Amino acid sequence: MKKTSVRAILAVATLGLAFAVSGCGSGSDGTASMNGSEQPPAPTSRAVLESGPGLHLSDAALVHADAADKTILAAQEDGDTIPTQSSVITRDFDADTTAVSTSGFSVKSIRSDGDGGFHVVFVDGGVETPVHFARGDFDASGNSYRIDNDGTSYMLWRHGTNFNEANLTARIPGYDYMASLGGQVGDFQTAVERFWFVLGARTPAAAQTMGQASYNGILWADSWNAGDPSGGQRRRLDGHLRLVANFDLGTLEGYIRNVRGSEPGERARSHWPTSSFSITDGKFNDAGQFTATLTGRDSADNPDLAQSAAGYVGDLLGELYGPRAEEIGAVLTATRDAAGDAHDRVLQGYVRGQRVFNTHTDDGAFSTGVDRHDTNTQTPRIVSQGDANRVTAVAPDGVGGYRITYLVDGQTRSVSFGPDDAPFGNAGASYSRRDGALQRYWRPWGGSRYSSAATWSHNRYADAESDEWVFGTWGYVVHGSRTPSASMPTVGSASYRGEAYAYVWDPRPASASVRDAEFYRGALRLEADFAAASISGVVNNLEEQQSDGTYAAINGQLDIADGGIQGNALSADLSGNGFTGNLRGAFYGPAAEEAAGVMEASGDDNTLLHGRFIGRKQ
């Protein structure tokens, strides 16, 4: 039987149409463009926002990123009460329904208690309820907090955000100014309100009044069966986000491509190649908050709705973060009313993105990885790339593509990737080109303002018609806008914090596929002494990726020692967990704001470690 709540919501939703997103309009120095005029047009009167169903603006006092060091971590350490934007759905177990919430339940604010816990203020029917999630309420196995109070259970969990084990602060790896969390409130027997929310240090209004900005990021969402509130029918979705904000006009548009979805109740996701979402009719208010329309699309004539975004219609509610609108985040809800009950769904999630300041031309990129030999035989071999097979230069073409210069067996070659070589859009998607027996692959992984990372491979096939490659290189490339040597500090010191990622390869694997290599991530800490021209540090909080895509903590750490600084370059020894090798990279930005590079090491069991790191000055 049809659920009238789904019908009612869809009756008032606006179906967005396909659109084309223009270029970001940024100048070569990464500043917002002025659209060719000598003076920017006067800002238009901004909209008064009306949140979509299940989406809620907080009326708590704002926390502004009025300086670069006013990060999401600093806001927590300062004990700030941080307002949120929240999305809420209702899972009604008595009625066997899931729907966008109409109860008015929302999350108003969150504040760190300074001891590994959080004070969260919920609003239900206009009544505020403060709840304290203490450190003792944290369950490391589920990466979540849970407390029970008079028959009501309160849960708070991460969504793309890590609770650091040392202090349980909330942050997203690679993001400085925003975080995202989720949870549920209810008796877990009859009904619960399920919420996601984004929070952060908001951009001051004066910092986002002129020009355009583009953002690349991701979607995270859950899709629920409207007629079944059980977790067994939930699908998990993700995708690559591209947004363009016009601050002169107070508008926002974008898309989500390269959508992936899971089977009901599963975590592993598969690609939905014909699906996408459009983001239209975006409007900013004077505080830098925005609303927009979300519409699911599918280019197939008769898509299988079990594996499609087609028919979803809903809304986003979000805001800008950082002193220069460096980050963007929004919560979302959407519904799908299909012909028949089987594919009626409720979508709940959030998007996050980072501003594209520049695309980092670099004629001295750092490259590391492996050569894969005899790949289509029973005895493939993996060896370190060395200097003969690597990327040497990266040059964006200014229209969404790249020119990559590289070595194969010591011979210089190059390839140009255009937007058409990234079939699902260039918002974090992969570029790939095959010319006869050669195939080249480039996947940007994003990074920080001045440095970026990408995955690179060059594969050689037996002939132009073959589907099995016989030799290939694979690895990481780190490139960016290096600090001029004359601008490098020569006195004082600096601390850099960030992330490190690495693959570990068996030299005699059963398969040469990267899918069969072990993958690790950890927290980076670098200490630079510019007066002594030395560097040291550690990669700790190590985690290993599991077969289902989740991560499990492991013991040990990688130590960075005996390091030196020469000009804008850095190098050091790397050891720990049975590995011995080195780290090399450079400082990036006008005044060494970032440190980034690659890692190489050999294990006691002859395994090969190859990774990348990016750290930001604290």
C-alpha positions as CSV (number, residue, x, y, z in Angstrom):
1,M,0.0,0.0,0.0
2,K,1.3,3.5,-0.8
3,K,2.5,5.6,2.1
4,T,0.8,9.0,2.0
5,S,3.7,10.7,3.7
6,V,6.0,10.0,0.8
7,R,3.3,11.2,-1.7
8,A,2.8,14.4,0.3
9,I,6.4,15.3,0.3
10,L,6.8,14.7,-3.4
11,A,3.8,16.7,-4.2
12,V,5.5,19.9,-3.1
13,A,9.0,19.1,-4.4
14,T,10.3,20.7,-7.6
15,L,11.8,18.5,-10.2
16,G,15.1,19.9,-11.3
17,L,16.2,19.6,-14.9
18,A,19.6,18.8,-16.5
19,F,22.0,21.7,-16.6
20,A,25.6,22.5,-17.6
21,V,28.1,23.8,-15.0
22,S,30.4,26.5,-16.1
23,G,34.1,26.8,-15.3
24,C,35.1,27.9,-11.8
25,G,36.2,31.3,-13.0
26,S,39.3,31.3,-10.7
27,G,42.3,33.4,-11.6
28,S,45.7,31.8,-12.1
29,D,46.7,32.7,-8.6
30,G,43.7,30.9,-7.1
31,T,41.7,34.1,-6.2
32,A,38.1,34.5,-7.2
33,S,37.7,36.1,-10.6
34,M,35.8,39.3,-11.2
35,N,34.2,38.0,-14.4
36,G,36.3,40.4,-16.5
37,S,35.0,43.7,-15.1
38,E,37.1,46.3,-13.4
39,Q,34.8,46.5,-10.5
40,P,32.6,43.6,-9.2
41,P,28.9,44.0,-9.5
42,A,27.1,45.1,-6.4
43,P,26.0,42.0,-4.4
44,T,22.3,41.2,-4.9
45,S,19.9,41.0,-2.0
46,R,20.3,37.6,-0.6
47,A,17.5,35.1,-0.1
48,V,15.6,34.3,3.1
49,L,16.1,30.6,3.3
50,E,13.3,28.1,3.7
51,S,14.6,24.7,4.6
52,G,13.3,21.6,2.9
53,P,11.5,18.8,4.6
54,G,13.5,17.3,7.5
55,L,16.2,19.9,7.2
56,H,16.9,22.4,10.0
57,L,18.9,25.6,10.5
58,S,20.2,26.1,14.0
59,D,19.6,29.4,15.7
60,A,22.6,29.0,18.0
61,A,25.3,31.7,18.0
62,L,27.7,31.4,15.1
63,V,31.4,30.3,15.4
64,H,33.4,32.1,12.7
65,A,36.7,31.2,11.2
66,D,38.0,34.7,11.4
67,A,41.6,33.5,11.1
68,A,43.3,30.5,9.6
69,D,44.0,28.9,12.9
70,K,40.3,28.9,13.9
71,T,39.8,25.4,12.8
72,I,37.2,22.8,13.8
73,L,39.7,21.3,16.2
74,A,40.5,24.7,17.7
75,A,36.8,25.4,18.1
76,Q,36.4,22.2,20.1
77,E,39.6,22.9,22.1
78,D,38.3,26.4,22.9
79,G,35.0,24.9,24.2
80,D,32.9,26.7,21.6
81,T,29.2,25.8,21.2
82,I,29.1,25.1,17.5
83,P,25.7,25.4,15.6
84,T,24.7,22.7,13.2
85,Q,22.7,22.1,10.0
86,S,20.8,18.8,10.5
87,S,18.7,16.4,8.4
88,V,16.2,14.0,10.1
89,I,14.2,11.0,9.1
90,T,11.8,8.9,11.1
91,R,12.1,5.1,11.3
92,D,8.7,4.0,12.6
93,F,8.8,0.3,13.6
94,D,5.2,0.1,14.6
95,A,3.9,1.5,11.3
96,D,6.7,-0.2,9.2
97,T,7.6,3.0,7.5
98,T,10.6,5.3,7.0
99,A,9.9,8.9,6.0
100,V,11.4,12.4,6.1
101,S,10.7,13.6,9.6
102,T,7.8,16.1,10.2
103,S,8.2,16.1,14.0
104,G,10.4,19.2,14.1
105,F,13.2,17.2,15.8
106,S,16.6,18.6,15.1
107,V,20.2,19.0,16.4
108,K,20.8,22.6,17.6
109,S,24.5,22.6,18.7
110,I,27.4,20.5,19.9
111,R,30.3,21.4,22.3
112,S,33.3,19.4,23.4
113,D,33.4,18.7,27.1
114,G,37.2,18.8,27.1
115,D,37.6,15.2,28.2
116,G,36.7,13.1,25.2
117,G,32.9,13.8,25.2
118,F,30.3,16.1,23.8
119,H,27.4,18.2,25.0
120,V,24.7,18.1,22.3
121,V,21.5,20.1,22.4
122,F,18.5,18.5,20.7
123,V,15.2,20.2,19.9
124,D,12.0,18.2,19.9
125,G,8.6,20.0,19.6
126,G,10.3,23.3,20.4
127,V,11.7,21.9,23.7
128,E,15.5,21.8,24.0
129,T,17.1,18.7,25.6
130,P,20.8,18.9,26.5
131,V,22.5,15.5,26.4
132,H,26.1,14.8,27.6
133,F,27.9,12.0,25.8
134,A,30.9,11.4,28.1
135,R,34.1,9.6,27.2
136,G,32.9,6.5,29.1
137,D,29.9,6.3,26.8
138,F,32.2,5.8,23.7
139,D,32.3,2.4,22.1
140,A,35.5,2.1,20.0
141,S,34.2,-1.0,18.1
142,G,31.3,1.0,16.8
143,N,33.1,4.4,16.8
144,S,30.0,5.8,18.5
145,Y,28.6,7.0,21.8
146,R,25.4,5.7,23.4
147,I,23.5,6.6,26.5
148,D,20.0,5.6,27.8
149,N,17.8,7.9,29.8
150,D,14.3,7.0,31.0
151,G,13.7,4.6,28.1
152,T,15.1,6.9,25.5
153,S,18.4,6.0,23.8
154,Y,20.7,8.6,22.4
155,M,23.4,7.6,19.9
156,L,26.1,9.8,18.3
157,W,28.3,8.4,15.6
158,R,30.7,9.4,12.9
159,H,29.9,9.9,9.2
160,G,33.2,10.5,7.4
161,T,34.5,12.0,10.6
162,N,37.1,10.3,12.8
163,F,37.0,10.3,16.5
164,N,40.7,10.6,17.3
165,E,41.5,7.9,19.9
166,A,43.6,10.2,22.0
167,N,41.1,12.9,22.7
168,L,37.9,11.9,20.7
169,T,37.7,15.2,18.9
170,A,35.8,15.2,15.7
171,R,37.3,16.0,12.3
172,I,37.4,14.8,8.7
173,P,40.8,13.8,7.4
174,G,42.0,16.5,5.0
175,Y,39.4,19.0,6.2
176,D,40.3,21.9,8.5
177,Y,37.1,23.7,9.3
178,M,34.2,21.3,9.2
179,A,33.0,17.9,10.4
180,S,29.9,15.7,10.1
181,L,28.2,13.4,12.6
182,G,25.1,11.3,12.8
183,G,23.0,9.4,15.3
184,Q,19.6,8.3,16.5
185,V,17.2,9.2,19.3
186,G,14.3,7.1,20.4
187,D,13.3,3.9,22.2
188,F,14.6,1.7,19.3
189,Q,11.5,-0.4,19.7
190,T,8.6,1.7,18.3
191,A,10.3,4.6,16.5
192,V,13.5,6.6,16.3
193,E,14.5,10.0,14.8
194,R,17.7,9.4,12.7
195,F,19.8,12.5,12.2
196,W,22.9,13.6,10.3
197,F,24.5,17.0,10.8
198,V,27.3,19.2,9.6
199,L,29.2,21.7,11.8
200,G,32.2,23.9,11.6
201,A,33.8,27.3,11.8
202,R,31.8,29.4,9.4
203,T,33.1,31.8,6.8
204,P,32.6,35.4,7.8
205,A,30.1,37.0,5.5
206,A,32.6,39.6,4.2
207,A,34.9,36.8,2.8
208,Q,32.3,35.4,0.4
209,T,30.7,38.4,-1.2
210,M,32.4,38.6,-4.6
211,G,33.4,36.4,-7.5
212,Q,33.0,32.7,-8.1
213,A,34.4,29.6,-6.5
214,S,34.3,25.9,-7.4
215,Y,34.3,23.0,-5.0
216,N,35.2,19.3,-5.4
217,G,34.1,16.7,-2.9
218,I,31.9,13.7,-2.1
219,L,28.4,12.6,-1.3
220,W,27.7,10.2,1.6
221,A,24.1,9.0,1.9
222,D,21.8,6.2,3.0
223,S,18.7,5.1,1.1
224,W,15.9,3.5,3.0
225,N,12.9,1.5,1.9
226,A,9.9,3.8,2.6
227,G,7.9,0.7,3.6
228,D,10.5,-1.0,5.8
229,P,12.5,0.8,8.6
230,S,14.9,-2.2,9.2
231,G,18.5,-1.8,8.5
232,G,18.4,-4.8,6.2
233,Q,16.8,-2.7,3.4
234,R,19.2,0.2,3.6
235,R,21.5,1.0,0.7
236,R,24.7,3.1,1.1
237,L,25.5,5.6,-1.6
238,D,28.5,7.8,-2.4
239,G,29.6,9.9,-5.4
240,H,31.8,12.8,-6.5
241,L,30.6,16.3,-5.9
242,R,31.2,19.4,-8.0
243,L,29.7,22.8,-7.0
244,V,30.0,26.3,-8.4
245,A,29.1,29.2,-6.1
246,N,28.5,32.7,-7.6
247,F,28.9,35.0,-4.6
248,D,28.0,38.1,-6.7
249,L,24.5,36.6,-7.4
250,G,24.2,34.5,-4.3
251,T,23.6,31.3,-6.3
252,L,24.8,27.7,-6.4
253,E,24.7,24.9,-8.9
254,G,26.5,21.6,-9.3
255,Y,26.2,17.8,-9.7
256,I,27.1,14.5,-8.2
257,R,28.5,11.9,-10.6
258,N,30.4,8.6,-10.4
259,V,27.6,7.4,-8.1
260,R,28.1,4.1,-6.3
261,G,25.5,2.1,-4.3
262,S,25.4,-1.0,-2.2
263,E,23.1,-4.0,-2.1
264,P,20.5,-3.9,0.7
265,G,22.2,-4.3,4.1
266,E,25.7,-4.4,2.6
267,R,28.6,-2.0,2.9
268,A,30.5,-2.7,-0.3
269,R,29.4,-0.4,-3.2
270,S,29.3,-1.0,-6.9
271,H,29.3,1.7,-9.7
272,W,26.0,2.9,-11.1
273,P,27.4,4.1,-14.4
274,T,24.3,5.9,-15.7
275,S,23.2,7.6,-12.5
276,S,23.9,11.1,-11.3
277,F,22.3,13.9,-9.2
278,S,21.8,17.5,-10.2
279,I,22.0,20.4,-7.7
280,T,20.0,23.4,-8.9
281,D,18.3,26.6,-7.7
282,G,20.9,27.1,-5.0
283,K,20.5,30.3,-3.0
284,F,22.7,31.9,-0.3
285,N,21.6,34.1,2.5
286,D,23.7,36.9,4.0
287,A,25.2,34.5,6.6
288,G,26.7,32.2,3.9
289,Q,24.1,29.5,4.4
290,F,22.3,28.0,1.4
291,T,19.5,25.8,0.1
292,A,19.3,23.9,-3.2
293,T,17.2,21.4,-5.0
294,L,18.6,17.8,-5.4
295,T,17.3,15.7,-8.3
296,G,18.3,12.1,-9.1
297,R,18.8,11.3,-12.8
298,D,19.7,8.3,-15.0
299,S,20.7,8.4,-18.6
300,A,19.5,4.8,-19.3
301,D,16.1,4.5,-21.1
302,N,14.7,2.1,-18.6
303,P,17.0,2.0,-15.6
304,D,16.8,-0.7,-12.9
305,L,15.5,1.4,-10.0
306,A,17.2,-1.0,-7.6
307,Q,20.5,0.4,-8.8
308,S,19.7,3.9,-9.9
309,A,19.4,7.5,-8.6
310,A,16.4,8.1,-10.9
311,G,13.4,9.7,-9.4
312,Y,14.8,11.1,-6.2
313,V,13.7,14.6,-5.5
314,G,14.7,16.6,-2.4
315,D,16.7,19.4,-0.9
316,L,20.1,20.5,0.5
317,L,20.8,22.8,3.4
318,G,24.4,23.9,4.0
319,E,27.0,26.6,4.7
320,L,30.6,27.7,4.0
321,Y,33.5,27.1,6.3
322,G,37.0,28.6,6.7
323,P,38.3,32.2,6.5
324,R,38.2,32.2,2.7
325,A,35.2,29.8,2.1
326,E,37.7,27.0,1.8
327,E,35.2,24.3,2.6
328,I,31.5,23.7,2.0
329,G,29.1,21.2,3.6
330,A,25.4,20.5,3.5
331,V,22.8,17.9,4.7
332,L,20.2,16.5,2.5
333,T,16.9,14.6,2.3
334,A,15.1,13.3,-0.8
335,T,12.3,10.9,-1.6
336,R,11.4,8.7,-4.5
337,D,7.8,7.8,-5.4
338,A,7.9,5.1,-8.0
339,A,5.2,3.2,-9.9
340,G,4.3,0.6,-7.3
341,D,5.7,0.2,-3.8
342,A,8.9,-1.7,-4.4
343,H,11.1,1.3,-5.2
344,D,9.7,4.0,-2.9
345,R,12.8,5.2,-1.0
346,V,13.9,7.9,1.4
347,L,17.4,9.4,1.0
348,Q,19.4,11.0,3.8
349,G,22.9,12.2,3.8
350,Y,25.4,15.0,3.4
351,V,27.9,16.4,1.0
352,R,31.2,18.1,1.7
353,G,33.7,19.8,-0.6
354,Q,37.0,21.8,-0.8
355,R,37.5,24.9,-2.8
356,V,39.7,24.6,-5.9
357,F,42.2,27.4,-5.4
358,N,44.6,26.2,-8.1
359,T,45.6,23.0,-9.9
360,H,49.2,22.9,-9.1
361,T,51.5,22.9,-12.1
362,D,54.7,21.2,-11.0
363,D,57.8,20.3,-13.1
364,G,59.4,18.4,-10.2
365,A,56.6,16.1,-9.0
366,F,57.4,13.4,-6.5
367,S,56.5,9.9,-7.7
368,T,56.6,6.5,-6.0
369,G,55.1,3.1,-6.7
370,V,55.8,-0.3,-8.3
371,D,56.5,-2.0,-11.6
372,R,54.3,-5.0,-12.2
373,H,55.8,-7.7,-14.5
374,D,54.4,-10.9,-15.9
375,T,51.0,-9.8,-14.8
376,N,48.9,-12.3,-16.9
377,T,51.0,-15.3,-15.9
378,Q,50.8,-17.6,-12.9
379,T,53.9,-15.9,-11.4
380,P,53.6,-12.1,-11.5
381,R,56.4,-10.0,-10.0
382,I,56.3,-6.7,-8.2
383,V,59.4,-4.5,-7.9
384,S,59.9,-0.8,-6.9
385,Q,59.6,1.7,-9.7
386,G,62.9,3.4,-9.1
387,D,63.9,6.4,-11.3
388,A,63.2,4.7,-14.7
389,N,59.4,4.6,-14.3
390,R,57.8,7.6,-12.8
391,V,55.9,10.9,-13.4
392,T,58.2,13.9,-13.7
393,A,55.8,16.8,-14.4
394,V,52.2,17.8,-14.0
395,A,50.6,20.6,-16.0
396,P,46.8,21.4,-15.8
397,D,45.5,22.6,-19.1
398,G,43.1,25.2,-17.6
399,V,40.0,23.5,-19.0
400,G,39.6,20.5,-16.7
401,G,42.4,18.3,-17.9
402,Y,46.1,17.6,-17.4
403,R,49.3,17.0,-19.3
404,I,51.4,14.3,-17.6
405,T,55.1,13.9,-18.5
406,Y,56.6,10.6,-17.4
407,L,59.4,8.0,-17.9
408,V,59.0,4.4,-19.0
409,D,62.2,2.4,-18.8
410,G,64.0,5.7,-18.8
411,Q,62.3,7.1,-21.9
412,T,60.4,10.4,-21.7
413,R,56.8,10.3,-22.8
414,S,53.7,12.4,-22.2
415,V,49.9,12.2,-22.4
416,S,47.2,14.8,-22.3
417,F,43.9,14.1,-20.5
418,G,40.9,16.2,-21.3
419,P,37.5,16.3,-19.6
420,D,36.2,13.7,-22.0
421,D,38.8,11.3,-20.6
422,A,37.0,11.5,-17.2
423,P,33.6,10.0,-18.2
424,F,31.9,10.8,-14.9
425,G,33.1,14.4,-14.6
426,N,36.4,15.8,-13.3
427,A,35.2,16.2,-9.7
428,G,37.6,13.6,-8.3
429,A,36.9,11.1,-11.1
430,S,39.5,9.1,-12.9
431,Y,41.1,10.1,-16.3
432,S,41.9,7.2,-18.6
433,R,43.2,7.0,-22.1
434,R,44.1,4.0,-24.2
435,D,46.1,4.4,-27.4
436,G,46.7,1.1,-29.0
437,A,48.6,-1.2,-26.7
438,L,49.1,1.6,-24.1
439,Q,46.7,2.7,-21.4
440,R,47.3,5.6,-19.0
441,Y,45.3,6.4,-15.8
442,W,45.3,9.5,-13.6
443,R,43.1,9.9,-10.5
444,P,43.4,13.1,-8.5
445,W,42.9,12.5,-4.8
446,G,42.6,16.2,-3.8
447,G,44.8,17.6,-1.1
448,S,45.3,21.0,0.4
449,R,45.5,24.5,-0.9
450,Y,49.0,24.3,-2.2
451,S,49.7,20.6,-2.7
452,S,47.8,17.7,-4.3
453,A,48.1,13.9,-4.7
454,A,47.1,11.6,-7.5
455,T,47.2,7.9,-8.5
456,W,49.1,7.1,-11.7
457,S,49.5,4.0,-13.8
458,H,50.9,3.2,-17.2
459,N,49.9,-0.2,-18.6
460,R,51.2,-2.0,-21.7
461,Y,49.1,-4.7,-23.4
462,A,50.2,-7.4,-25.8
463,D,48.5,-5.6,-28.7
464,A,45.8,-3.1,-29.4
465,E,43.0,-5.7,-29.1
466,S,44.2,-7.4,-25.9
467,D,42.4,-7.0,-22.6
468,E,45.3,-8.3,-20.5
469,W,48.2,-6.1,-19.8
470,V,51.7,-7.6,-19.6
471,F,53.5,-4.8,-17.8
472,G,52.4,-1.8,-15.8
473,T,53.6,0.9,-13.4
474,W,51.4,2.0,-10.6
475,G,51.9,4.5,-7.8
476,Y,51.3,7.9,-6.1
477,V,52.3,11.3,-7.4
478,V,52.5,14.4,-5.2
479,H,52.7,17.8,-6.8
480,G,52.0,21.4,-6.0
481,S,53.0,25.0,-5.8
482,R,56.4,24.8,-4.1
483,T,57.7,27.4,-1.7
484,P,60.3,29.6,-3.5
485,S,63.7,28.7,-2.0
486,A,64.3,32.4,-1.3
487,S,61.0,32.4,0.8
488,M,61.9,29.4,2.9
489,P,62.2,30.2,6.6
490,T,65.7,30.1,8.0
491,V,64.9,30.6,11.6
492,G,62.4,29.2,14.0
493,S,60.4,25.9,13.7
494,A,57.0,24.7,12.7
495,S,54.7,21.7,13.3
496,Y,52.8,20.1,10.4
497,R,49.7,17.8,10.9
498,G,48.0,15.8,8.3
499,E,47.5,12.3,6.9
500,A,49.6,9.5,5.3
501,Y,48.4,6.6,3.1
502,A,50.4,3.6,1.9
503,Y,50.0,0.4,0.0
504,V,52.1,-2.7,0.9
505,W,52.9,-5.1,-1.9
506,D,54.0,-8.7,-1.9
507,P,56.9,-9.1,-4.4
508,R,55.5,-12.5,-5.5
509,P,51.7,-12.0,-5.3
510,A,49.0,-14.3,-6.5
511,S,47.7,-11.3,-8.5
512,A,49.3,-8.0,-9.5
513,S,46.1,-6.1,-9.0
514,V,46.2,-3.1,-6.6
515,R,43.0,-4.6,-5.1
516,D,45.1,-7.4,-3.7
517,A,47.6,-5.1,-2.0
518,E,47.2,-4.1,1.6
519,F,46.2,-0.5,2.3
520,Y,47.0,1.6,5.4
521,R,46.4,5.1,6.6
522,G,47.6,7.1,9.6
523,A,48.0,10.5,11.2
524,L,51.1,12.5,10.2
525,R,53.1,14.7,12.5
526,L,56.2,16.5,11.2
527,E,58.4,18.9,13.1
528,A,60.6,21.2,11.0
529,D,63.5,23.1,12.6
530,F,64.4,25.7,10.0
531,A,67.4,27.1,11.8
532,A,68.9,23.6,12.0
533,A,67.6,22.6,8.6
534,S,66.2,19.4,10.1
535,I,63.0,17.5,10.2
536,S,61.5,14.6,12.2
537,G,58.1,13.2,13.0
538,V,55.9,10.1,13.1
539,V,53.0,8.4,11.4
540,N,50.8,6.9,14.1
541,N,47.1,6.0,14.7
542,L,47.7,3.4,12.0
543,E,44.7,1.6,10.5
544,E,44.4,-1.2,7.9
545,Q,41.6,-1.4,5.4
546,Q,39.4,-4.5,5.7
547,S,37.8,-6.5,2.9
548,D,34.4,-4.7,3.5
549,G,36.0,-1.2,3.2
550,T,36.1,-0.5,6.9
551,Y,39.3,0.2,8.8
552,A,40.7,-1.6,11.9
553,A,43.4,-0.1,14.2
554,I,46.8,-1.8,14.2
555,N,49.7,-1.5,16.6
556,G,52.9,0.4,16.0
557,Q,54.0,3.5,14.1
558,L,56.4,4.7,11.4
559,D,59.1,7.0,12.7
560,I,60.5,9.9,10.7
561,A,64.1,10.6,11.8
562,D,67.5,12.1,10.7
563,G,65.7,14.4,8.2
564,G,67.1,17.4,6.5
565,I,65.9,20.5,4.6
566,Q,67.7,21.7,1.5
567,G,66.2,24.7,-0.2
568,N,62.4,23.9,-0.4
569,A,63.0,20.1,-0.4
570,L,62.9,17.7,2.6
571,S,64.0,14.1,3.1
572,A,64.3,11.7,6.1
573,D,64.6,8.1,7.1
574,L,61.5,6.1,7.7
575,S,61.3,3.0,9.9
576,G,58.9,1.0,12.1
577,N,56.6,-2.0,12.0
578,G,59.3,-4.0,10.3
579,F,59.9,-1.4,7.5
580,T,63.0,0.6,6.6
581,G,63.1,3.2,4.0
582,N,62.8,6.9,3.3
583,L,60.5,9.9,3.0
584,R,61.0,12.7,0.5
585,G,59.1,15.7,-0.5
586,A,58.9,19.5,-0.4
587,F,57.4,22.6,1.3
588,Y,54.5,24.2,-0.6
589,G,52.8,27.6,-0.5
590,P,54.2,31.1,-0.3
591,A,55.6,30.6,3.1
592,A,56.0,26.8,3.7
593,E,52.3,26.5,4.7
594,E,52.3,22.8,3.7
595,A,54.7,19.8,3.6
596,A,54.0,16.9,1.3
597,G,55.7,14.1,-0.5
598,V,56.0,10.3,-0.9
599,M,57.3,7.4,1.2
600,E,59.2,4.2,0.2
601,A,60.3,1.3,2.4
602,S,61.1,-2.4,2.4
603,G,59.7,-4.9,4.9
604,D,61.5,-7.6,6.9
605,D,59.5,-10.1,4.8
606,N,60.6,-8.3,1.5
607,T,57.3,-6.6,1.1
608,L,57.3,-3.1,-0.5
609,L,55.7,0.0,1.0
610,H,54.8,3.0,-1.1
611,G,52.8,5.9,0.1
612,R,52.1,9.6,0.2
613,F,51.7,12.3,2.9
614,I,50.4,15.9,3.2
615,G,50.7,18.0,6.3
616,R,49.5,21.5,7.1
617,K,51.3,24.0,9.3
618,Q,49.7,24.4,12.7
